[in-house]
Amino acid sequence: MIDAHIHADTRPYEDFEKMAIAGINKTITCAHDPLPMKVSAVTLEHIQRLLEVDAQRAKENGIKLYVAAGIHPRSIPRDYNKVIKDLPQILEDKRVVAIGEIGIEEGTQLEIKVLKEQLQLADELKIPVIIHTPRKNKKKITRILLQILEDNIDTSKLLIDHVNTEIIKEVIDQESMLGLTIQPGKMTPFEAVMIMREYGVDKFILNSDMSSAPSDPLSVPKTVHKMCLEGFSDLEMLRVSSKNAEKFFKI
């Protein structure tokens, strides 16, 4: 199984062991906002930590950890352009499989500007992008996001994440893949199963978004177990828990 969106730097060593025992063998850790990213050096060191420290912690437990690098909308440094400048070199590392997570949190002009610059870079480099959708004002922000995405990138290269029942109808007809985040306060395994029951499994990728917020490192296997109990086929469970992510991220 693959957990396609975590924040490895916020989790203890033991979580990787639990994940591996439960059948997770690959995961993608995303750049985020573990502390105030006031200057670009902090953002860049954060990304290096994911590649060096957290990849090793996962490896020691039998998990291949990949990285999504970028500027999270809640952690835009004053000199963010230096991060944008360094991203192409960072993306040359074969362990870096996407730009992310990026997006909009409140809809400020700065957030939109930084998002557009990263989208345009991803479009030039033909690399996948993990798109953050916020908890607050989710539908309103998602509608703004969708227009920006359409104007700046081939939308088939996008994974729109943290999709729930509030925005599913807004995004289901997009070319993009859709991330179902099973995390306290976002979605339960049962809610994820109900979405997949209605819309099928071809567009969805499961993740835990485990972070410093309330999280469950086993939410992906628990959701697959719930799917099994609800009568989904082995192939359907395989698609949302690994095959869709493998194809999208080429891992």
Backbone as CSV, one residue per row, in Angstrom:
resi,resn,N_x,N_y,N_z,CA_x,CA_y,CA_z,C_x,C_y,C_z
1,MET,0.833,-1.203,0.000,0.000,0.000,0.000,0.866,1.250,0.000
2,ILE,0.277,2.343,-0.452,0.947,3.642,-0.483,0.106,4.646,0.295
3,ASP,0.731,5.353,1.221,0.104,6.518,1.850,0.641,7.727,1.100
4,ALA,-0.206,8.349,0.295,0.254,9.314,-0.702,0.379,10.747,-0.206
5,HIS,0.194,10.969,1.092,0.364,12.333,1.611,0.549,12.248,3.121
6,ILE,1.804,12.429,3.552,2.093,12.494,4.979,3.036,13.669,5.233
7,HIS,3.295,13.914,6.518,4.303,14.903,6.921,5.243,14.184,7.887
8,ALA,6.211,13.496,7.293,7.054,12.558,8.033,7.844,13.217,9.149
9,ASP,8.199,14.482,8.965,9.042,15.155,9.949,8.320,15.422,11.261
10,THR,7.003,15.244,11.296,6.245,15.506,12.521,5.927,14.236,13.303
11,ARG,6.338,13.069,12.774,5.901,11.805,13.353,7.049,11.027,13.980
12,PRO,6.768,10.241,15.037,7.824,9.457,15.683,8.255,8.276,14.826
13,TYR,9.430,7.791,15.103,10.010,6.638,14.402,9.059,5.443,14.399
14,GLU,8.381,5.240,15.524,7.528,4.062,15.681,6.352,4.042,14.698
15,ASP,5.915,5.209,14.236,4.797,5.238,13.286,5.149,4.531,11.981
16,PHE,6.398,4.658,11.563,6.809,3.998,10.325,6.775,2.474,10.488
17,GLU,7.141,2.005,11.663,7.058,0.568,11.924,5.606,0.096,11.867
18,LYS,4.712,0.850,12.486,3.289,0.488,12.460,2.764,0.435,11.024
19,MET,3.133,1.430,10.236,2.675,1.487,8.848,3.178,0.287,8.056
20,ALA,4.448,-0.040,8.247,5.033,-1.166,7.521,4.368,-2.483,7.914
21,ILE,4.126,-2.670,9.193,3.464,-3.889,9.666,2.071,-4.015,9.053
22,ALA,1.404,-2.869,8.855,0.046,-2.862,8.297,0.031,-3.001,6.778
23,GLY,1.218,-3.025,6.148,1.270,-3.265,4.711,1.623,-2.080,3.850
24,ILE,1.965,-0.946,4.450,2.385,0.221,3.671,3.873,0.089,3.361
25,ASN,4.230,0.161,2.082,5.645,0.046,1.711,6.185,1.266,0.974
26,LYS,5.298,2.205,0.640,5.723,3.456,0.016,4.886,4.593,0.591
27,THR,5.487,5.772,0.652,4.737,6.939,1.093,5.343,8.192,0.483
28,ILE,4.548,9.244,0.431,5.014,10.533,-0.087,4.865,11.562,1.015
29,THR,5.970,12.175,1.404,5.929,13.218,2.416,5.994,14.575,1.733
30,CYS,5.122,15.472,2.159,4.969,16.773,1.486,5.597,17.902,2.296
31,ALA,6.141,18.872,1.591,6.571,20.107,2.240,5.341,20.778,2.845
32,HIS,5.525,21.396,4.026,4.368,21.997,4.709,4.822,23.144,5.595
33,ASP,4.177,23.316,6.733,4.448,24.466,7.596,4.739,24.025,9.025
34,PRO,5.818,23.263,9.256,6.095,22.791,10.610,6.546,23.896,11.559
35,LEU,6.959,25.021,11.016,7.354,26.185,11.796,7.263,27.401,10.880
36,PRO,7.313,28.616,11.432,7.223,29.794,10.564,8.374,29.823,9.557
37,MET,8.037,29.809,8.274,9.058,29.830,7.218,9.299,31.283,6.804
38,LYS,9.976,32.033,7.653,10.116,33.463,7.403,11.098,33.770,6.287
39,VAL,12.072,32.882,6.096,13.054,33.086,5.030,13.231,31.787,4.256
40,SER,13.712,31.912,3.035,13.824,30.764,2.138,14.746,29.677,2.681
41,ALA,15.771,30.071,3.421,16.720,29.083,3.941,16.018,28.043,4.812
42,VAL,15.014,28.472,5.563,14.282,27.540,6.424,13.490,26.550,5.574
43,THR,12.826,27.046,4.538,12.063,26.170,3.640,12.973,25.147,2.978
44,LEU,14.114,25.600,2.503,15.039,24.704,1.806,15.641,23.670,2.756
45,GLU,15.938,24.074,3.979,16.445,23.114,4.969,15.362,22.096,5.338
46,HIS,14.132,22.557,5.392,13.001,21.657,5.655,12.925,20.566,4.588
47,ILE,13.049,20.947,3.332,12.996,19.977,2.233,14.175,19.010,2.318
48,GLN,15.368,19.533,2.640,16.540,18.663,2.768,16.379,17.670,3.909
49,ARG,15.766,18.120,4.984,15.528,17.201,6.106,14.651,16.032,5.665
50,LEU,13.606,16.322,4.881,12.726,15.256,4.390,13.519,14.236,3.576
51,LEU,14.422,14.740,2.736,15.198,13.872,1.852,16.269,13.076,2.594
52,GLU,16.829,13.649,3.620,17.958,13.015,4.291,17.544,12.277,5.567
53,VAL,16.907,12.978,6.477,16.589,12.387,7.780,15.366,11.477,7.706
54,ASP,14.275,11.997,7.168,13.022,11.238,7.212,13.006,10.082,6.227
55,ALA,13.656,10.240,5.093,13.765,9.114,4.157,14.503,7.952,4.811
56,GLN,15.521,8.261,5.601,16.277,7.214,6.285,15.445,6.561,7.390
57,ARG,14.705,7.367,8.137,13.862,6.802,9.203,12.835,5.831,8.626
58,ALA,12.261,6.207,7.488,11.291,5.322,6.839,11.970,4.057,6.315
59,LYS,13.137,4.240,5.686,13.869,3.105,5.107,14.204,2.063,6.159
60,GLU,14.581,2.506,7.339,14.943,1.579,8.408,13.769,0.708,8.843
61,ASN,12.563,1.129,8.465,11.371,0.346,8.775,10.768,-0.322,7.543
62,GLY,11.509,-0.305,6.429,11.056,-0.998,5.237,10.129,-0.212,4.341
63,ILE,10.106,1.110,4.494,9.230,1.960,3.689,10.065,2.859,2.789
64,LYS,9.728,2.900,1.509,10.363,3.818,0.565,9.638,5.152,0.647
65,LEU,10.349,6.180,1.066,9.750,7.494,1.231,10.144,8.396,0.070
66,TYR,9.140,8.921,-0.619,9.333,9.908,-1.678,8.953,11.281,-1.135
67,VAL,9.333,12.326,-1.865,9.140,13.695,-1.386,8.402,14.528,-2.423
68,ALA,7.495,15.372,-1.940,6.924,16.456,-2.737,7.470,17.755,-2.159
69,ALA,8.076,18.575,-3.002,8.745,19.796,-2.542,8.030,21.025,-3.082
70,GLY,7.973,22.062,-2.265,7.331,23.288,-2.715,7.078,24.225,-1.556
71,ILE,6.270,25.242,-1.805,5.948,26.257,-0.797,4.481,26.128,-0.422
72,HIS,4.228,25.701,0.799,2.868,25.573,1.318,2.272,26.974,1.495
73,PRO,0.973,27.149,1.237,0.396,28.497,1.341,0.425,29.086,2.745
74,ARG,0.585,28.250,3.771,0.679,28.784,5.131,2.108,29.096,5.539
75,SER,3.060,28.897,4.639,4.465,29.093,5.027,5.262,29.712,3.880
76,ILE,4.823,30.871,3.431,5.496,31.553,2.323,6.582,32.476,2.881
77,PRO,7.851,32.204,2.596,8.918,33.072,3.105,8.951,34.415,2.381
78,ARG,9.543,35.396,3.044,9.628,36.736,2.439,10.348,36.684,1.102
79,ASP,11.393,35.887,1.028,12.191,35.769,-0.194,11.870,34.450,-0.910
80,TYR,10.585,34.174,-1.064,10.138,32.886,-1.623,10.703,32.618,-3.007
81,ASN,11.060,33.689,-3.729,11.588,33.520,-5.093,12.864,32.669,-5.104
82,LYS,13.607,32.671,-3.989,14.817,31.847,-3.919,14.460,30.361,-3.889
83,VAL,13.339,30.028,-3.261,12.880,28.634,-3.269,12.457,28.238,-4.679
84,ILE,11.704,29.109,-5.339,11.275,28.848,-6.722,12.501,28.622,-7.611
85,LYS,13.528,29.439,-7.399,14.747,29.332,-8.201,15.443,27.989,-7.985
86,ASP,15.409,27.481,-6.752,16.107,26.228,-6.430,15.285,24.976,-6.731
87,LEU,13.990,25.127,-6.927,13.136,23.954,-7.120,13.546,23.072,-8.304
88,PRO,13.898,23.640,-9.469,14.290,22.759,-10.580,15.437,21.820,-10.222
89,GLN,16.428,22.330,-9.481,17.544,21.473,-9.072,17.081,20.423,-8.065
90,ILE,16.223,20.816,-7.125,15.690,19.863,-6.147,14.918,18.756,-6.850
91,LEU,14.175,19.135,-7.887,13.335,18.177,-8.602,14.135,17.206,-9.465
92,GLU,15.421,17.459,-9.629,16.272,16.511,-10.353,16.527,15.246,-9.543
93,ASP,16.366,15.344,-8.223,16.509,14.169,-7.357,15.352,13.216,-7.649
94,LYS,15.658,11.981,-7.990,14.618,11.024,-8.389,13.662,10.682,-7.254
95,ARG,14.044,11.005,-6.037,13.133,10.769,-4.911,12.065,11.842,-4.801
96,VAL,12.267,12.966,-5.482,11.282,14.056,-5.468,10.344,13.843,-6.644
97,VAL,9.108,13.481,-6.351,8.185,13.029,-7.397,7.078,14.026,-7.707
98,ALA,7.061,15.162,-6.998,5.994,16.145,-7.231,6.376,17.481,-6.621
99,ILE,5.686,18.520,-7.058,5.684,19.798,-6.358,4.476,19.776,-5.429
100,GLY,4.697,20.102,-4.158,3.579,20.074,-3.236,4.025,20.099,-1.769
101,GLU,3.110,20.222,-0.854,1.780,20.537,-1.285,1.658,22.047,-1.434
102,ILE,1.016,22.477,-2.484,0.842,23.897,-2.748,-0.648,24.167,-2.942
103,GLY,-1.031,25.439,-2.848,-2.447,25.749,-3.013,-2.791,27.104,-2.445
104,ILE,-4.016,27.200,-1.933,-4.515,28.438,-1.341,-5.122,28.107,0.013
105,GLU,-4.815,28.925,1.009,-5.393,28.763,2.339,-6.490,29.795,2.593
106,GLU,-6.171,31.071,2.357,-7.134,32.143,2.622,-7.520,32.924,1.367
107,GLY,-6.770,32.755,0.303,-7.097,33.450,-0.939,-6.438,34.807,-1.088
108,THR,-5.324,35.036,-0.380,-4.631,36.316,-0.504,-3.927,36.410,-1.855
109,GLN,-3.631,37.634,-2.247,-2.943,37.844,-3.523,-1.557,37.198,-3.522
110,LEU,-0.885,37.225,-2.365,0.435,36.591,-2.282,0.315,35.080,-2.472
111,GLU,-0.652,34.467,-1.811,-0.854,33.025,-1.983,-1.088,32.673,-3.447
112,ILE,-1.926,33.458,-4.104,-2.261,33.190,-5.507,-1.038,33.368,-6.395
113,LYS,-0.247,34.405,-6.125,0.956,34.667,-6.922,1.959,33.511,-6.792
114,VAL,2.203,33.078,-5.566,3.163,31.996,-5.329,2.651,30.688,-5.932
115,LEU,1.365,30.451,-5.824,0.778,29.254,-6.425,0.977,29.252,-7.933
116,LYS,0.665,30.373,-8.577,0.787,30.445,-10.038,2.225,30.197,-10.495
117,GLU,3.183,30.755,-9.776,4.584,30.572,-10.168,4.995,29.103,-10.066
118,GLN,4.520,28.425,-9.029,4.860,27.005,-8.878,4.136,26.141,-9.910
119,LEU,2.900,26.493,-10.225,2.159,25.762,-11.258,2.836,25.897,-12.613
120,GLN,3.265,27.109,-12.922,3.913,27.343,-14.216,5.223,26.575,-14.315
121,LEU,5.955,26.497,-13.203,7.185,25.706,-13.179,6.870,24.224,-13.390
122,ALA,5.865,23.739,-12.692,5.476,22.331,-12.844,5.036,22.028,-14.266
123,ASP,4.336,22.970,-14.872,3.866,22.771,-16.242,5.046,22.695,-17.209
124,GLU,6.043,23.549,-16.984,7.242,23.534,-17.831,7.995,22.214,-17.684
125,LEU,8.085,21.723,-16.452,8.869,20.519,-16.169,8.060,19.234,-16.322
126,LYS,6.756,19.377,-16.541,5.867,18.208,-16.707,5.928,17.290,-15.488
127,ILE,5.835,17.881,-14.313,5.911,17.111,-13.073,4.576,17.188,-12.340
128,PRO,4.166,16.127,-11.653,2.903,16.154,-10.907,2.897,17.205,-9.801
129,VAL,1.688,17.618,-9.428,1.508,18.626,-8.385,0.450,18.145,-7.395
130,ILE,0.746,18.284,-6.107,-0.227,17.992,-5.052,-0.828,19.314,-4.592
131,ILE,-2.147,19.439,-4.766,-2.851,20.685,-4.475,-3.566,20.602,-3.129
132,HIS,-3.248,21.536,-2.250,-3.882,21.661,-0.935,-5.206,22.406,-1.055
133,THR,-6.257,21.844,-0.451,-7.507,22.581,-0.268,-7.724,22.758,1.232
134,PRO,-8.174,23.932,1.669,-8.222,24.232,3.103,-9.443,23.645,3.805
135,ARG,-9.393,23.652,5.117,-10.547,23.215,5.911,-11.631,24.287,5.920
136,LYS,-11.229,25.558,6.018,-12.196,26.653,6.115,-12.517,27.217,4.728
137,ASN,-13.776,27.650,4.566,-14.223,28.220,3.281,-13.838,27.313,2.115
138,LYS,-14.005,26.020,2.313,-13.466,25.032,1.381,-14.056,25.158,-0.019
139,LYS,-15.366,25.275,-0.110,-15.990,25.335,-1.430,-15.610,26.623,-2.155
140,LYS,-15.638,27.744,-1.447,-15.298,29.034,-2.051,-13.857,29.030,-2.561
141,ILE,-12.931,28.577,-1.728,-11.521,28.558,-2.113,-11.286,27.560,-3.245
142,THR,-11.965,26.433,-3.201,-11.793,25.431,-4.259,-12.224,25.979,-5.608
143,ARG,-13.296,26.737,-5.636,-13.748,27.327,-6.900,-12.711,28.301,-7.453
144,ILE,-12.106,29.089,-6.571,-11.031,29.998,-6.996,-9.853,29.182,-7.520
145,LEU,-9.509,28.141,-6.785,-8.400,27.264,-7.166,-8.596,26.665,-8.553
146,LEU,-9.779,26.161,-8.808,-10.033,25.467,-10.071,-9.804,26.381,-11.267
147,GLN,-10.184,27.643,-11.146,-9.965,28.579,-12.246,-8.480,28.847,-12.447
148,ILE,-7.756,29.010,-11.348,-6.310,29.235,-11.433,-5.621,28.024,-12.049
149,LEU,-6.010,26.843,-11.627,-5.400,25.620,-12.148,-5.639,25.490,-13.645
150,GLU,-6.853,25.734,-14.063,-7.199,25.608,-15.482,-6.389,26.566,-16.343
151,ASP,-6.087,27.738,-15.793,-5.383,28.770,-16.560,-3.870,28.580,-16.590
152,ASN,-3.328,27.713,-15.731,-1.874,27.687,-15.561,-1.188,26.339,-15.744
153,ILE,-1.945,25.250,-15.913,-1.281,23.946,-15.978,-2.181,22.920,-16.655
154,ASP,-1.559,21.905,-17.204,-2.278,20.737,-17.695,-2.880,20.033,-16.478
155,THR,-4.195,20.083,-16.341,-4.823,19.617,-15.103,-4.725,18.105,-14.900
156,SER,-4.322,17.376,-15.924,-4.124,15.935,-15.734,-2.894,15.646,-14.876
157,LYS,-2.074,16.661,-14.639,-0.874,16.501,-13.809,-1.140,16.832,-12.341
158,LEU,-2.414,17.060,-11.990,-2.752,17.506,-10.643,-3.389,16.406,-9.804
159,LEU,-3.055,16.416,-8.522,-3.787,15.666,-7.510,-4.409,16.701,-6.577
160,ILE,-5.718,16.880,-6.678,-6.426,17.807,-5.794,-6.722,17.060,-4.503
161,ASP,-6.151,17.548,-3.405,-6.174,16.769,-2.164,-7.184,17.295,-1.148
162,HIS,-7.417,16.456,-0.140,-8.353,16.734,0.953,-9.778,16.926,0.426
163,VAL,-10.117,16.182,-0.620,-11.469,16.246,-1.185,-12.446,15.596,-0.205
164,ASN,-13.600,16.236,-0.025,-14.636,15.654,0.840,-16.009,15.860,0.209
165,THR,-17.052,15.540,0.952,-18.403,15.638,0.398,-18.788,17.076,0.070
166,GLU,-18.142,18.048,0.714,-18.459,19.454,0.459,-18.045,19.892,-0.941
167,ILE,-16.951,19.336,-1.451,-16.444,19.805,-2.749,-16.401,18.730,-3.827
168,ILE,-16.841,17.515,-3.510,-16.697,16.432,-4.485,-17.378,16.769,-5.816
169,LYS,-18.541,17.396,-5.771,-19.239,17.713,-7.019,-18.528,18.812,-7.806
170,GLU,-17.733,19.619,-7.125,-16.970,20.679,-7.795,-15.803,20.097,-8.593
171,VAL,-15.270,18.968,-8.138,-14.011,18.471,-8.705,-14.115,17.141,-9.447
172,ILE,-15.208,16.428,-9.289,-15.273,15.061,-9.813,-15.121,15.003,-11.329
173,ASP,-15.524,16.045,-12.037,-15.431,16.029,-13.499,-14.116,16.605,-14.027
174,GLN,-13.216,16.984,-13.127,-11.908,17.476,-13.544,-11.052,16.319,-14.070
175,GLU,-10.066,16.646,-14.901,-9.110,15.628,-15.355,-8.204,15.156,-14.216
176,SER,-8.118,15.947,-13.168,-7.193,15.686,-12.074,-7.547,14.416,-11.309
177,MET,-6.529,13.847,-10.652,-6.758,12.828,-9.640,-7.218,13.530,-8.366
178,LEU,-7.876,12.778,-7.492,-8.455,13.350,-6.281,-7.967,12.587,-5.057
179,GLY,-7.501,13.333,-4.056,-7.013,12.720,-2.832,-8.084,12.675,-1.758
180,LEU,-8.282,11.502,-1.168,-9.181,11.339,-0.029,-8.329,11.228,1.226
181,THR,-8.435,12.229,2.090,-7.630,12.296,3.304,-8.434,11.767,4.474
182,ILE,-8.023,10.622,4.996,-8.729,10.007,6.115,-8.004,10.415,7.382
183,GLN,-8.543,11.430,8.029,-7.892,12.055,9.179,-8.972,12.645,10.075
184,PRO,-8.820,12.566,11.397,-9.813,13.172,12.282,-10.068,14.638,11.919
185,GLY,-11.339,14.989,11.778,-11.702,16.348,11.405,-11.826,16.568,9.919
186,LYS,-11.356,15.604,9.122,-11.479,15.724,7.666,-12.405,14.660,7.092
187,MET,-12.116,13.398,7.360,-12.912,12.318,6.780,-12.666,11.021,7.535
188,THR,-13.724,10.241,7.697,-13.611,8.916,8.300,-13.483,7.868,7.197
189,PRO,-13.006,6.665,7.532,-12.994,5.599,6.528,-14.370,5.353,5.918
190,PHE,-15.411,5.406,6.735,-16.765,5.182,6.224,-17.147,6.245,5.194
191,GLU,-16.823,7.519,5.480,-17.150,8.593,4.527,-16.394,8.409,3.217
192,ALA,-15.135,7.989,3.311,-14.360,7.729,2.092,-14.992,6.605,1.282
193,VAL,-15.415,5.558,1.969,-16.051,4.423,1.291,-17.335,4.861,0.595
194,MET,-18.113,5.719,1.237,-19.365,6.176,0.631,-19.105,7.000,-0.631
195,ILE,-18.052,7.821,-0.625,-17.695,8.585,-1.823,-17.297,7.642,-2.947
196,MET,-16.484,6.646,-2.627,-16.049,5.702,-3.664,-17.191,4.810,-4.131
197,ARG,-18.129,4.526,-3.251,-19.308,3.762,-3.649,-20.099,4.526,-4.710
198,GLU,-20.193,5.846,-4.554,-20.981,6.657,-5.486,-20.228,6.981,-6.767
199,TYR,-18.918,7.259,-6.659,-18.171,7.784,-7.804,-17.152,6.805,-8.385
200,GLY,-17.021,5.619,-7.807,-16.033,4.676,-8.306,-14.659,4.936,-7.718
201,VAL,-13.660,4.198,-8.183,-12.326,4.264,-7.585,-11.258,4.810,-8.528
202,ASP,-11.588,5.001,-9.787,-10.556,5.309,-10.781,-9.840,6.631,-10.546
203,LYS,-10.505,7.618,-9.925,-9.915,8.950,-9.766,-9.308,9.186,-8.390
204,PHE,-9.432,8.228,-7.480,-9.099,8.500,-6.082,-7.787,7.860,-5.627
205,ILE,-7.100,8.592,-4.737,-5.871,8.137,-4.094,-6.019,8.395,-2.597
206,LEU,-5.765,7.376,-1.785,-5.939,7.493,-0.337,-4.695,8.054,0.341
207,ASN,-4.923,8.803,1.430,-3.804,9.268,2.251,-4.276,9.553,3.663
208,SER,-3.302,9.653,4.571,-3.604,9.930,5.981,-3.360,11.381,6.361
209,ASP,-2.509,12.092,5.608,-2.074,13.446,5.967,-1.558,13.480,7.405
210,MET,-0.945,12.393,7.857,-0.503,12.368,9.254,0.521,13.469,9.488
211,SER,0.295,14.186,10.599,1.068,15.397,10.860,1.076,15.643,12.360
212,SER,1.324,16.890,12.760,1.263,17.229,14.179,-0.174,17.411,14.646
213,ALA,-1.125,17.511,13.700,-2.547,17.537,14.035,-3.006,16.120,14.373
214,PRO,-4.185,15.961,14.988,-4.689,14.606,15.239,-4.671,13.769,13.963
215,SER,-4.051,12.601,14.029,-3.813,11.796,12.829,-3.797,10.319,13.186
216,ASP,-3.981,9.494,12.161,-3.903,8.049,12.323,-2.991,7.493,11.239
217,PRO,-1.788,7.033,11.595,-0.865,6.510,10.573,-1.386,5.262,9.871
218,LEU,-2.435,4.657,10.422,-3.005,3.444,9.825,-4.313,3.726,9.088
219,SER,-4.599,4.970,8.784,-5.901,5.282,8.190,-6.068,4.702,6.790
220,VAL,-4.980,4.565,6.035,-5.102,3.961,4.699,-5.459,2.480,4.808
221,PRO,-4.696,1.655,5.559,-5.110,0.255,5.693,-6.477,0.085,6.346
222,LYS,-6.838,0.959,7.273,-8.164,0.869,7.890,-9.266,1.137,6.865
223,THR,-9.017,2.072,5.952,-10.003,2.363,4.913,-10.115,1.200,3.935
224,VAL,-8.983,0.603,3.594,-9.002,-0.572,2.717,-9.764,-1.715,3.395
225,HIS,-9.551,-1.890,4.687,-10.291,-2.919,5.432,-11.791,-2.646,5.381
226,LYS,-12.170,-1.376,5.543,-13.587,-1.006,5.472,-14.142,-1.293,4.077
227,MET,-13.350,-1.012,3.045,-13.774,-1.320,1.678,-14.024,-2.815,1.508
228,CYS,-13.148,-3.611,2.080,-13.292,-5.071,2.002,-14.602,-5.511,2.647
229,LEU,-14.894,-4.962,3.824,-16.129,-5.317,4.522,-17.363,-4.879,3.747
230,GLU,-17.214,-3.803,2.960,-18.343,-3.275,2.190,-18.464,-3.909,0.811
231,GLY,-17.612,-4.893,0.514,-17.780,-5.657,-0.709,-17.056,-5.149,-1.936
232,PHE,-16.107,-4.226,-1.770,-15.305,-3.786,-2.906,-14.405,-4.936,-3.360
233,SER,-14.078,-4.958,-4.640,-13.227,-6.027,-5.170,-11.762,-5.792,-4.802
234,ASP,-10.962,-6.844,-4.924,-9.527,-6.717,-4.668,-8.906,-5.673,-5.584
235,LEU,-9.318,-5.647,-6.848,-8.772,-4.685,-7.796,-9.142,-3.262,-7.415
236,GLU,-10.361,-3.038,-6.971,-10.779,-1.696,-6.550,-9.964,-1.233,-5.353
237,MET,-9.756,-2.113,-4.401,-8.961,-1.751,-3.225,-7.512,-1.480,-3.613
238,LEU,-7.000,-2.263,-4.540,-5.625,-2.091,-5.000,-5.447,-0.752,-5.711
239,ARG,-6.431,-0.366,-6.488,-6.322,0.894,-7.231,-6.185,2.093,-6.298
240,VAL,-7.080,2.221,-5.328,-7.055,3.423,-4.491,-5.938,3.399,-3.459
241,SER,-5.438,2.209,-3.133,-4.402,2.119,-2.099,-2.991,2.015,-2.655
242,SER,-2.854,1.816,-3.992,-1.501,1.761,-4.548,-1.430,2.057,-6.039
243,LYS,-2.210,1.370,-6.859,-2.028,1.449,-8.307,-2.244,2.850,-8.865
244,ASN,-3.261,3.556,-8.396,-3.505,4.911,-8.901,-2.338,5.835,-8.569
245,ALA,-1.808,5.706,-7.352,-0.668,6.535,-6.946,0.587,6.160,-7.717
246,GLU,0.813,4.867,-7.910,1.987,4.423,-8.673,1.969,5.002,-10.085
247,LYS,0.823,4.976,-10.711,0.704,5.483,-12.078,0.860,6.995,-12.124
248,PHE,0.204,7.698,-11.201,0.227,9.165,-11.222,1.622,9.707,-10.921
249,PHE,2.260,9.177,-9.886,3.572,9.677,-9.466,4.737,8.936,-10.125
250,LYS,4.410,7.889,-10.898,5.442,7.070,-11.548,6.410,6.484,-10.525
251,ILE,5.843,5.893,-9.491,6.649,5.250,-8.452,6.330,3.760,-8.369
